[in-house]
Amino acid sequence: MEEEERFDLGHTVKKIFVIGIAAGLIFIGFIALMTLIGIVIAIPLLKKAYRMMTSNGDESCAHEKHKIKCPICKAKAKFYGDKIE
């Protein structure tokens, strides 16, 4: 006496739903991990850039027309009002 296999649509849909939710959570976790790594890399770089832009250093800048303070006065662009040289 052989039993027939029956296809259970409800059970298959549940499995597909669970697999979809798991894949979505893994994808969201991956994006969160990449964002965290990006933030960890960006914070020291932003701190360094801020220090470079705002520090007076040992040598002071004699040009008062700069909008951005340069640490050693080796700016490639000087700002005079609306003109850039």
PyMOL commands that place a pseudoatom at each C-alpha (Angstrom):
pseudoatom trace, name=CA, resn=MET, resi=1, chain=A, elem=C, hetatm=0, pos=[0.000, 0.000, 0.000]
pseudoatom trace, name=CA, resn=GLU, resi=2, chain=A, elem=C, hetatm=0, pos=[1.715, 2.988, -1.332]
pseudoatom trace, name=CA, resn=GLU, resi=3, chain=A, elem=C, hetatm=0, pos=[0.844, 6.461, -0.073]
pseudoatom trace, name=CA, resn=GLU, resi=4, chain=A, elem=C, hetatm=0, pos=[0.601, 9.329, -2.495]
pseudoatom trace, name=CA, resn=GLU, resi=5, chain=A, elem=C, hetatm=0, pos=[2.719, 12.401, -1.822]
pseudoatom trace, name=CA, resn=ARG, resi=6, chain=A, elem=C, hetatm=0, pos=[0.632, 15.496, -1.597]
pseudoatom trace, name=CA, resn=PHE, resi=7, chain=A, elem=C, hetatm=0, pos=[1.884, 18.956, -2.368]
pseudoatom trace, name=CA, resn=ASP, resi=8, chain=A, elem=C, hetatm=0, pos=[1.125, 21.297, 0.518]
pseudoatom trace, name=CA, resn=LEU, resi=9, chain=A, elem=C, hetatm=0, pos=[0.976, 24.821, -0.852]
pseudoatom trace, name=CA, resn=GLY, resi=10, chain=A, elem=C, hetatm=0, pos=[0.641, 26.459, 2.585]
pseudoatom trace, name=CA, resn=HIS, resi=11, chain=A, elem=C, hetatm=0, pos=[3.772, 24.765, 3.916]
pseudoatom trace, name=CA, resn=THR, resi=12, chain=A, elem=C, hetatm=0, pos=[5.772, 25.756, 0.800]
pseudoatom trace, name=CA, resn=VAL, resi=13, chain=A, elem=C, hetatm=0, pos=[4.643, 29.374, 1.033]
pseudoatom trace, name=CA, resn=LYS, resi=14, chain=A, elem=C, hetatm=0, pos=[5.667, 29.468, 4.715]
pseudoatom trace, name=CA, resn=LYS, resi=15, chain=A, elem=C, hetatm=0, pos=[9.131, 28.147, 3.843]
pseudoatom trace, name=CA, resn=ILE, resi=16, chain=A, elem=C, hetatm=0, pos=[9.554, 30.693, 1.038]
pseudoatom trace, name=CA, resn=PHE, resi=17, chain=A, elem=C, hetatm=0, pos=[8.418, 33.474, 3.373]
pseudoatom trace, name=CA, resn=VAL, resi=18, chain=A, elem=C, hetatm=0, pos=[10.879, 32.442, 6.122]
pseudoatom trace, name=CA, resn=ILE, resi=19, chain=A, elem=C, hetatm=0, pos=[13.737, 32.163, 3.616]
pseudoatom trace, name=CA, resn=GLY, resi=20, chain=A, elem=C, hetatm=0, pos=[12.874, 35.603, 2.212]
pseudoatom trace, name=CA, resn=ILE, resi=21, chain=A, elem=C, hetatm=0, pos=[12.803, 37.185, 5.676]
pseudoatom trace, name=CA, resn=ALA, resi=22, chain=A, elem=C, hetatm=0, pos=[16.157, 35.548, 6.554]
pseudoatom trace, name=CA, resn=ALA, resi=23, chain=A, elem=C, hetatm=0, pos=[17.762, 36.757, 3.312]
pseudoatom trace, name=CA, resn=GLY, resi=24, chain=A, elem=C, hetatm=0, pos=[16.426, 40.272, 3.914]
pseudoatom trace, name=CA, resn=LEU, resi=25, chain=A, elem=C, hetatm=0, pos=[17.814, 40.357, 7.454]
pseudoatom trace, name=CA, resn=ILE, resi=26, chain=A, elem=C, hetatm=0, pos=[21.205, 39.134, 6.250]
pseudoatom trace, name=CA, resn=PHE, resi=27, chain=A, elem=C, hetatm=0, pos=[21.232, 41.859, 3.564]
pseudoatom trace, name=CA, resn=ILE, resi=28, chain=A, elem=C, hetatm=0, pos=[20.289, 44.562, 6.096]
pseudoatom trace, name=CA, resn=GLY, resi=29, chain=A, elem=C, hetatm=0, pos=[22.995, 43.277, 8.448]
pseudoatom trace, name=CA, resn=PHE, resi=30, chain=A, elem=C, hetatm=0, pos=[25.577, 43.447, 5.648]
pseudoatom trace, name=CA, resn=ILE, resi=31, chain=A, elem=C, hetatm=0, pos=[24.615, 47.048, 4.834]
pseudoatom trace, name=CA, resn=ALA, resi=32, chain=A, elem=C, hetatm=0, pos=[24.798, 47.968, 8.533]
pseudoatom trace, name=CA, resn=LEU, resi=33, chain=A, elem=C, hetatm=0, pos=[28.249, 46.364, 8.818]
pseudoatom trace, name=CA, resn=MET, resi=34, chain=A, elem=C, hetatm=0, pos=[29.554, 48.269, 5.785]
pseudoatom trace, name=CA, resn=THR, resi=35, chain=A, elem=C, hetatm=0, pos=[28.127, 51.509, 7.198]
pseudoatom trace, name=CA, resn=LEU, resi=36, chain=A, elem=C, hetatm=0, pos=[29.806, 50.879, 10.543]
pseudoatom trace, name=CA, resn=ILE, resi=37, chain=A, elem=C, hetatm=0, pos=[33.151, 50.172, 8.860]
pseudoatom trace, name=CA, resn=GLY, resi=38, chain=A, elem=C, hetatm=0, pos=[32.775, 53.368, 6.810]
pseudoatom trace, name=CA, resn=ILE, resi=39, chain=A, elem=C, hetatm=0, pos=[32.079, 55.428, 9.924]
pseudoatom trace, name=CA, resn=VAL, resi=40, chain=A, elem=C, hetatm=0, pos=[35.049, 53.923, 11.757]
pseudoatom trace, name=CA, resn=ILE, resi=41, chain=A, elem=C, hetatm=0, pos=[37.291, 54.860, 8.825]
pseudoatom trace, name=CA, resn=ALA, resi=42, chain=A, elem=C, hetatm=0, pos=[35.767, 58.321, 8.286]
pseudoatom trace, name=CA, resn=ILE, resi=43, chain=A, elem=C, hetatm=0, pos=[35.891, 59.674, 11.859]
pseudoatom trace, name=CA, resn=PRO, resi=44, chain=A, elem=C, hetatm=0, pos=[39.719, 59.769, 12.170]
pseudoatom trace, name=CA, resn=LEU, resi=45, chain=A, elem=C, hetatm=0, pos=[40.008, 61.266, 8.697]
pseudoatom trace, name=CA, resn=LEU, resi=46, chain=A, elem=C, hetatm=0, pos=[37.483, 63.980, 9.540]
pseudoatom trace, name=CA, resn=LYS, resi=47, chain=A, elem=C, hetatm=0, pos=[39.312, 64.754, 12.798]
pseudoatom trace, name=CA, resn=LYS, resi=48, chain=A, elem=C, hetatm=0, pos=[42.609, 65.031, 10.946]
pseudoatom trace, name=CA, resn=ALA, resi=49, chain=A, elem=C, hetatm=0, pos=[41.096, 67.300, 8.293]
pseudoatom trace, name=CA, resn=TYR, resi=50, chain=A, elem=C, hetatm=0, pos=[39.503, 69.492, 10.960]
pseudoatom trace, name=CA, resn=ARG, resi=51, chain=A, elem=C, hetatm=0, pos=[42.833, 69.833, 12.781]
pseudoatom trace, name=CA, resn=MET, resi=52, chain=A, elem=C, hetatm=0, pos=[44.587, 70.705, 9.514]
pseudoatom trace, name=CA, resn=MET, resi=53, chain=A, elem=C, hetatm=0, pos=[42.014, 73.374, 8.678]
pseudoatom trace, name=CA, resn=THR, resi=54, chain=A, elem=C, hetatm=0, pos=[41.811, 75.000, 12.101]
pseudoatom trace, name=CA, resn=SER, resi=55, chain=A, elem=C, hetatm=0, pos=[45.258, 74.626, 13.658]
pseudoatom trace, name=CA, resn=ASN, resi=56, chain=A, elem=C, hetatm=0, pos=[47.569, 77.588, 13.824]
pseudoatom trace, name=CA, resn=GLY, resi=57, chain=A, elem=C, hetatm=0, pos=[50.645, 75.393, 14.217]
pseudoatom trace, name=CA, resn=ASP, resi=58, chain=A, elem=C, hetatm=0, pos=[54.086, 76.725, 15.019]
pseudoatom trace, name=CA, resn=GLU, resi=59, chain=A, elem=C, hetatm=0, pos=[54.195, 79.015, 11.992]
pseudoatom trace, name=CA, resn=SER, resi=60, chain=A, elem=C, hetatm=0, pos=[51.410, 81.562, 11.796]
pseudoatom trace, name=CA, resn=CYS, resi=61, chain=A, elem=C, hetatm=0, pos=[49.815, 82.587, 8.565]
pseudoatom trace, name=CA, resn=ALA, resi=62, chain=A, elem=C, hetatm=0, pos=[50.528, 86.179, 7.510]
pseudoatom trace, name=CA, resn=HIS, resi=63, chain=A, elem=C, hetatm=0, pos=[47.726, 86.325, 4.939]
pseudoatom trace, name=CA, resn=GLU, resi=64, chain=A, elem=C, hetatm=0, pos=[44.562, 87.511, 6.636]
pseudoatom trace, name=CA, resn=LYS, resi=65, chain=A, elem=C, hetatm=0, pos=[42.446, 87.336, 3.487]
pseudoatom trace, name=CA, resn=HIS, resi=66, chain=A, elem=C, hetatm=0, pos=[42.138, 83.542, 3.575]
pseudoatom trace, name=CA, resn=LYS, resi=67, chain=A, elem=C, hetatm=0, pos=[38.708, 82.205, 4.410]
pseudoatom trace, name=CA, resn=ILE, resi=68, chain=A, elem=C, hetatm=0, pos=[40.358, 78.967, 5.550]
pseudoatom trace, name=CA, resn=LYS, resi=69, chain=A, elem=C, hetatm=0, pos=[43.256, 79.033, 7.998]
pseudoatom trace, name=CA, resn=CYS, resi=70, chain=A, elem=C, hetatm=0, pos=[46.221, 77.191, 6.587]
pseudoatom trace, name=CA, resn=PRO, resi=71, chain=A, elem=C, hetatm=0, pos=[48.612, 75.427, 8.987]
pseudoatom trace, name=CA, resn=ILE, resi=72, chain=A, elem=C, hetatm=0, pos=[51.881, 76.350, 7.231]
pseudoatom trace, name=CA, resn=CYS, resi=73, chain=A, elem=C, hetatm=0, pos=[50.606, 78.910, 4.690]
pseudoatom trace, name=CA, resn=LYS, resi=74, chain=A, elem=C, hetatm=0, pos=[51.066, 76.669, 1.657]
pseudoatom trace, name=CA, resn=ALA, resi=75, chain=A, elem=C, hetatm=0, pos=[47.565, 77.037, 0.293]
pseudoatom trace, name=CA, resn=LYS, resi=76, chain=A, elem=C, hetatm=0, pos=[47.173, 76.353, -3.408]
pseudoatom trace, name=CA, resn=ALA, resi=77, chain=A, elem=C, hetatm=0, pos=[44.164, 78.668, -3.657]
pseudoatom trace, name=CA, resn=LYS, resi=78, chain=A, elem=C, hetatm=0, pos=[43.835, 82.035, -1.971]
pseudoatom trace, name=CA, resn=PHE, resi=79, chain=A, elem=C, hetatm=0, pos=[40.411, 83.555, -1.447]
pseudoatom trace, name=CA, resn=TYR, resi=80, chain=A, elem=C, hetatm=0, pos=[39.941, 87.308, -1.812]
pseudoatom trace, name=CA, resn=GLY, resi=81, chain=A, elem=C, hetatm=0, pos=[36.249, 88.058, -1.558]
pseudoatom trace, name=CA, resn=ASP, resi=82, chain=A, elem=C, hetatm=0, pos=[34.614, 86.606, -4.672]
pseudoatom trace, name=CA, resn=LYS, resi=83, chain=A, elem=C, hetatm=0, pos=[37.860, 85.963, -6.572]
pseudoatom trace, name=CA, resn=ILE, resi=84, chain=A, elem=C, hetatm=0, pos=[39.937, 82.794, -6.332]
pseudoatom trace, name=CA, resn=GLU, resi=85, chain=A, elem=C, hetatm=0, pos=[43.603, 82.976, -7.276]
for i in range(1, 85): cmd.bond("trace and resi %d" % i, "trace and resi %d" % (i + 1))
show_as sticks, trace
zoom trace
